[in-house]
Amino acid sequence: MRVLLVSPDRKDVVEARSRGSPRLKAPFPPLSLLQVAALTPPEHQVTLVDEAVEDVDFGFPCDLAGITAFTSSAPRAYDIASGFCKRGIPVVIGGMHASACPEEALQHCDAVVVGEAEGVWERLVEDAWEGRLQRVYSSEDYADMRAVPAPRRDLLRRERYVLADTVQATRGCSHDCSFCSVAAFFGRRIRSRAPAAVAAEVRSLPGRLVAFVDDNITTVPSYARDLFERLIGAGKKWVGQASTAVLGNSELIGLAARSGCRALFVGLESLSDTALKRVNKGFNVVGTFKDTIKRLHDVGIGVIGSFMFGFDFEDEAVFERTTRFADEAHIDVPQYSILTPLPGTRLHAEMEAEGRIIDRDWSHYDGGHVVFAPRGTTPEKLENGLKAALKYSYSRVDILRRLFGVSARLPSMLAVNLAFRRRAIPWATRSGR
Ligand code: SF4
């Protein structure tokens, strides 16, 4: 059987491209689909299409199409599903959005996978081959990470990605921030691969720079310590995500730096402790942010600091307050987005109950649009504030101001800022909502 796996882009991005927008390199490959490809029994032939780097060929000869989707790419996933359904090809949709909204996804395809693919994908392929595809495939338990097969990286067109070498060591997060879909999809129990296996995989990758896609690589400090020790001497540099909950641990941070860590994405979210507590992220303590960032900088780790706008307890001065903080703390790469009540999260349920969801076009659930009624401001002002913050922080002057004094990190962090500027400024200067 010929199996086609598709990672759709956002619909507006595909439409812009059809109007002549240039296709840029994608930041990362879709590792989850490479893992699904690895689960496919070897007698079947797998082809992978990542729409971020190549077009979907609707005439592609295949016997089964599997599509994954986040919420913002769900409308495009449904278009692609419809294209293949019209040809009579069985179509399956999985991923975070279909897991949160299986009934909706089923209106566009033959079957959905709810939850992780491990433990169900092999059965689904078998059923498709035998012509007895069921409507819903749901994993009974979370996957044992020690048994997850190595991703099919042979399917990748490496040259089309900024960072082609991605690795996953753990799944799940022990925290339960109300806006985040990680705990809902992967659970709060941390499941990990053996540190020795992860270190061996990192060493085997062709590139010098590796990205850990774990939502929180430091969530179990003893595990992180073991992994980092095994990476020392591997000759690799790596980037990943971590929460402030453990970044007060100087010993762990020093070890991360010695193991090759060059930048960490940290979800700071807000400069209001009240807002942070409201979304169950009270372990982020605003008064410690600058010390945490300095601690990372002192060992040579750059900070990709993420903030969201639209929390209930914030006023319209939030944009200036946040960009000024990014300057003062010398955040290497500030990331700003709009708070988004993704389906399946507690935040979505709360806003739904309060009657505050004002936009149900999933393609707007991308962090760039306001899809709920904010308190104390209007959707227009919120979106314009986001654009103003991006324009300020990614002006050439501010990039240099923030990066002033970073010495050894300057070339790499400047390159990341300029790459981000290439995407952010055209979007932020676009008129209208
Ligand atoms: S936002 Fe980060 S810390 Fe919070 S639940 Fe999600 S992954 Fe965990």
Residues whose N, C-alpha, C, O or C-beta is under 5 A from the ligand:
A	BS01	SF4	C173 H175 D176 C177 C180 V182 D215 S243
